[in-house]
C-alpha cells in the first residue's frame, strides 16, 4: 500500500520520490501542493482521514 501524502490531489510518497528524482532534487508536486494550500485550494481538513 502506498503512503498517501496529499489527499486533496491524490499524491503518494512514491509519486513525490519519483518527481524529486526526475527533477534533480526538486519536487514540482510539493511546489504545487504548497501553492494550492497558500491559495486556499487545499481541503486537507475535509479530505484527510485525520483532518490535517
N, C-alpha and C positions, 0 to 999 in steps of 0.2 A: 504494500500500500504506500502510495506517495504521501509525503508530508505536505499538506496544503498550506501555503504561505498566505495567499490572498484569496479570500472567499468572495470578494467583490468581482474580481476579474478571472478567477479560476486558475491562478498560477501556483505551481508546486515548487518545492525546493529543487527538484530536478530541472524544471524549466529555468529557474534563475541560475543554477550552476552552469547549464548549457549556454545561457545568454552571456554570462561572465567570460566563459572560455571563448566564445565566438567574437567577443568584443574587446579582447585584450585587457581583461580585468575590470571592465566597466559593464554595469548591468543596465541596459536600456529599460528592462522590465521594472526594476526598482525605481528608476527615474520616473517612469510613467505612474507607478503606484503613488509615489510621493507627490507628484504634480496633481494627480486626481484628488488625493487626500487634502492637499492645500487648497484646491479649488472647490472643495465641497462635493466632489463626485465619488466619494467613498461611503459605502454603507456597512462598514465593518460591525458596527453595533447591532445591526439587524442580521447580517449575513453570517457572521462568525458564530459558531455554536457556543462559545464562551463570552460573547458580547464584547469583543475587543478588536 
